[in-house]
Structures are given as structure tokens and as C-alpha cells.
Amino acid sequence: MKPFGYLRPTSTDEAVRLCAGGPRARFLGGGTNLVDLMKLGVEEPGLLIDVGRLPLDRVTRTADGGLRIGATVRNSDLAAHPDVRHDHPVLSQALLAGASGQLRNTATTGGNLLQRTRCPYFQDVAKPCNKRLPGSGCPARDGAHRDLAVLGHSAECVATNPSDMAVALAALDATVLLIGPEGERTVPVTGFYRLPGENPDQDTVIRPGELITDVVLPPPVPGAVSRYRKARDRASYAFALASVAAVVRVDAGRVVHAALAFGGLAHRPWRATRAEAELLGAPATAASLARAVESELAHARPLRDNGFKVDLARRLALDVLGELTGASTAPAG
């Protein structure tokens, strides 16, 4: 047992101050990922700052009709919230696809955004890992990488982001509200996560001492429909091999709004901007959908054992887009 301190602040300002002054301090929400990493020896905080009882556990309407989601809102509560289910069903579906009911009852919105990769080399301190110890190497590239990245990876890291929720938030153009020693700032979810490049140990753009306070969703797109779909090795409590979140609106037979994000394929939720550009204004036909999806996945760089993920993601995207647009994407015959 490695000793560590434990404090429970009563305000966000106090939490930030404690984190700035604490030795190897970490914020603690539900603990469903951080505590596991502590048990594995991956994380060794000197101080845990429990933010679970801060007044950040509400979902409220914004002035423009969007939603403001507090960082300590539990995943189960967020998935069941009537405004989320009505306005943004893709988010509710993504949350319910993640983990088990018991974990969703504990996991928080902020913690879900910050959960770390489940790459087996990252989680095993006996093995080298550039994400855990920069410069030590990435044995996953030539080792066990079946579940790892096919998009946006680098020579330094092929890990994937494990969050289902973040994929839906990327498709919804959500923003993350942060407070830290330098004040408050807002970051789009699509810019919150980093690709590995030469610094895979840096998962996000969050700065030292910053605390996530809220996630903000814009108002729903009038007339749009949305869906989340996930493929995994078993029916429940498994991370995505590939997943898709889509928000689409069709008018007069043409796509007038398209937001598409992939999960399980990259170091971050992958916003499919090339596919979106192809879809916008295109006829809602199987051929148009296929061209759009292929324009995105043509940039995939699978490794020895994970090329199947490209075809899996393609099929998921075409199924979801076909259902949302009414265009059949089933192969002829």
C-alpha cells in the first residue's frame, strides 16, 4: 500500500487551489478508472482531491435551449435524463452502451472524459509504454494491437480512447468548461483530445490543475435524428472495437446536416469531417453514403492484425446513416 493524502473541498476554487499546491495531486470523481490505475501502479498520486460532492451534479437548460451538464453528473442519471433522451438520444444511447449498470451509477461526466486507454501495455507497468513512460517504446505496434488504432496513430503510440460518451459528444459539437489556476476557459470536445504524435503521454489539452466543471451541448438541430452504434467482442461491458455516432437531417431528399464521429479507431473520438463534407448537400442515397464514408476511412492505416476494424467501422457507419436517412445500404442480391 502506497500512502496518499485525501481532501474533500467544498468549492471549485478550493479544489483548484488544493490541486495546484498538492504533491502529484489528482482530482477524484467516481474513481472507476483512477482507482483501477492506482491498483495497477500506473497512477501513484500523492494527493486525491475528491470533487464528488461539489455542486456540479445538475443538468440544466442554457439560455439558447442547449444543455449544461455538471461534471459530477453520474452516467446513469445523464442517460436517463428526459431532456437528454428527447433532444440528444445519441448521447443516452452511447452512455448505456458503456460499462455495466453498477459502473454507470458511479462514473461521472468529467471522469468519463478523462478515462485513459485500456491498451494492455499501458496498464502493465512491467512493460515499456510511451504513454506511461515517454521514450520507453511502443511494443503494441509489433505486439498485441488487435483492439488498437487504425486512424491518427504515430510511431510512438497506437492506443485508442475508450470513451463511448465522448464519441457522442464529438458528434453533438459539445464544449468542455474548465477552471484552473489561470481562470476559466472553454474547449470544444473535438479539440479537447490530442493525437499521440511524439507526446502520447498527453491525452488531452487540459492544463495542470484544471478541473472540468461542465459540458455544454448546443440546442438540438431542428428536424435532425441521431443514433449511436457500437461493435464489441461481447454483448455487454466491453470497450468498442468500433463505434459510430451520427446526427443527420434530410430535407427534400438531400442531406442538409451531417455530423459523424467514430470511436474505437483512434487516440481520440474521430470526427469524420471528410465524410461530413461529402454528405452535406448530397442526395440521401446508398451510393452517396458509401462515397462519404469511404472518403474518411481511406485514410486509415491499420496494423498487422486490426485491418478488420476499418471494414467494421464502414459497415456500422453505413447501417446507421442508412437508417437515419431512409436510404437502404444493404448490398444488392
TAPEUR-V707806 format. One record per run of one state. SS is the DSSP state (helix for helix, strand for strand, loop for the rest). FROM is the first residue (numbers start at 1). LEN is the number of residues. If there is no record, write none. Layout:
BEGIN
SS|FROM|LEN / SS|FROM|LEN
END
This chain:
BEGIN
loop|1|4 / strand|5|3 / loop|8|4 / helix|12|10 / loop|22|3 / strand|25|4 / loop|29|5 / helix|34|7 / loop|41|6 / strand|47|4 / loop|51|8 / strand|59|3 / loop|62|5 / strand|67|4 / loop|71|3 / strand|74|1 / helix|75|6 / loop|81|1 / helix|82|6 / loop|88|1 / helix|89|8 / loop|97|4 / helix|101|4 / loop|105|3 / strand|108|1 / helix|109|6 / loop|115|5 / helix|120|4 / loop|124|15 / helix|139|3 / loop|142|12 / strand|154|1 / loop|155|2 / strand|157|1 / loop|158|7 / helix|165|7 / loop|172|3 / strand|175|6 / loop|181|2 / strand|183|6 / helix|189|4 / strand|193|1 / loop|194|10 / strand|204|1 / loop|205|6 / strand|211|7 / loop|218|7 / strand|225|7 / loop|232|10 / strand|242|10 / loop|252|2 / strand|254|10 / loop|264|6 / strand|270|2 / loop|272|1 / helix|273|7 / loop|280|3 / strand|283|1 / loop|284|2 / helix|286|12 / loop|298|10 / helix|308|18 / loop|326|8
END
